[in-house]
Amino acid sequence: MDGNPFLGWDGDLHNESKAFVYERQVLFNKDKTTLIAYRSKKTSYIIPNSVTNIENYAFSGCKSLTSIEIPNSVSNIGNYAFCGCDSLASIEIPNSVSNIGNYAFSGCKSLTSINIPNSVTNIEYGAFSGCDSLTNINIPNSVTNIEDSAFSWCKSLTNINIPDSVTNIGDHAFSDCSSLTSINIPDSVTNIGKSAFWRCENIPSKIKSDIIQRFGEKVF
């Protein structure tokens, strides 16, 4: 953003009774437990240990950010929190995180791998959609639900192993994963949504046939 990144915020951010703390182009709530917005042009950032919540849109559109360190204090990553961070190449999500919001990492085009911690039970809507360079995903046994479009347009993803804990794969969950050649769907999965593997053209016909027999042609 150009100019003051917090235009529209009322009050003096620096007075004694402040409701917010503004440090080096990073906005926090008063006690620094919530990181509200990051507008620095720095390429790397270490989130303070006081933070438990990364607010919706906090790092959204920070195109120069290449790496970030999330402390074990963080339990929530909000909706669109890192959406459009084009240069973010790697990120370690600690086991303290129990929620990764809708489109949290959508459009992180340089992200090559992601380890989802075993504290997460639900992969939210569009959480990793449009991660063009993502080749490796670790989905832990804690996850029971993969929501709509969770990994859509991950064009470099070649294989995926879905753990026995998962019961639902949402609509368009892996659509347009054009490099996907291998996928393991356990018996625990009772529903696969429409177009879950739409335009996954490199999945072998035998795998496609097995999936269609279980869930119908709507999957493709």
N, C-alpha and C positions, 0 to 999 in steps of 0.2 A: 504494500500500500504506500501511496505517496503522502507526505505531510504527516500530520498528527494521526497515529493509528487509532486513537481513542476519542476522536471527535464525537460529540453526542453524550459522553459521560458527564454527569452533573457533579458539581462540587470540586473542592480542592483535594487532589490525590495525596497531598503532602502535609495536610494539617493534622493535629494531634488526634482528632476525632474521626479520622478518615475511615471510610468503609472499605477502601481498597488500598493495596500496596502496589506501587508501580516501580519496578527496578529494571533498569537497563532494557527498556522496551518489552518488558514482560509484566502483565497485569495479573495480580492475585487478589483473592478476598482478604479481609483484614488480618486473619490469623495464618494466612498462607497455606491453607489446607486445600484450596481449589485454585488451580492454574486456569485463569479465564481466557487469556489471549497472549500469544507470542508473536511479536512483530519485528524481531531482530533480524538483521541480514547475516548473522553469523552462520557458519556451516555446521556447527555442532553445538549441543546444549546438554547440560546435566540438570535434570529436574531436582529441586531441593527435596530432602528427606521429609519435610513437613507436609508435602502434597499427598493427599489421598484421592483426589478427584481431578481428572483432566476434563475440563468442560467441553461441551459441544463446540465444534469449530475452532478449538484453541490454537491448533497449528495449521489449520486449513489454508492451502495456497502458499505455504512457505517453500517456494521453489528452490531456494538455495540451500536448504537444510539437508545435509548428507547423513548425519548420525545423531542419535539422541539416546540418552541413558535414563531409563525409567526406574526409580527406586522401589524397593520392596514395600514401601508405604502405600503405594497406589493400588486402589481396588477397582476403580472405574475409569474406563476410557470412553468418553462421550461420543455421541453421534457426529460423524464427519470430522473427528478430532484431528486426523492427519490427512484428510482428503486432499488430493492434488499436490502432495509433497513429491514433486517429480524426481528430485535428486536423492531422496532417502533410499540408501542402498541396503541398510541392515538395521534391525531393531530387535532387542531382546525384551520380551514381555515377561515380567516376573510372575511367580506363582501367587502373588498377592492379588493379582487382577482376576476378578470374578465376572466382570462384564466388559465386553468389547462392543460398542454401539453400532448402529446402522451406518454403513458406508465409512466406518472409522478409518480404513486404510485404502479406500477406493481411489484409483488413479495414481497410486504410488508406482510409477512406471519403472523405477530403477530397483525396486525391491526384488531380490532374487530368492530369498527363503524366509520362512516364518515358522517359529515354534509356538504353537498355541499352548499355554500352560494348562495343567490338569485341574486348575481351579475353575475353568470355564466349562459351562454345561450347554450353552447355546451359542452358535455362530450366527450372528444377527444378519438381517437383510442387507445384502450388498457389501458386507464387511470388507472383502478383499477383491471386489470386482474391478476389472480394468488394470490389474497389476500385470502389465505386459511381460515383465522379465521374471516373474515368479516361476521357478522350476521345481521347488520343493516345499511341501507343506507337511507339518506333523500335526495330525489331529489326535488328541489324547483320548483315552477311554472314558473320560468324564463327560464328553460331549454326547448329548442325546438327540439334538436337533440341528440340522443345517438348513437355515432359512433360505427364502427365495433369493436368487441371484448372488448368493454368498461368494462364489468364485467365478462368476461369469466374466468372459473376456480375458481370462488368464491364458494368453495365447502361447506361452512357453511351457506351460505345465504338461509334463509327459506322463506322469502316473500319480495315482492317488490310492491310498489305503484307508478305507473307512472302518473304524473300529466297531467291535460288537455292541458297543453301548448305543450306537445311533439307531433310532427308530424311524426318523423322517428326513427325507431329502426334498427340499422345496422346489417350487417352480423355477426353471431357468438356473438352478443352482450351479451347474457347470456348463452352461450354454456358451458356445463360441470358444471353448477350450480346444482350439484347432490342432494342437500338438498332442493331445491326450491319446495314448496308445494302450494304456493299461489301467484298469480300475477294479478294485475288490469291493463287492457289496455283500455284507454279511447277512445271514438269515434274520438277524434282529430287525433289519429294515422292513417295515410293513407298508410304507408309502413312499413313492417317488412322484413328485409333481410333474405337471405338464412341461414339456420341452426342457426337462432337466439336463439333457445332453444334446440339445439342439445344435446342429452344425459342428458336432465333434466327429469330423469325417474320418479320422484315422483310428477310431476304435475298431478293432477286428470284428468281422461279421459274426464270429462265434459268440463273442461277449455280448454283442448287440442282440443276438437271437435269444440268449439266456435271459437278458434283462427284459426283453419284450414278452417272453413267455410268462414272466413273473408279474410284470406291471403294465403291459400293454404298449401299443405303438406310440401313445401320446408322449412317452418319455423322450423319443427322438423327433 
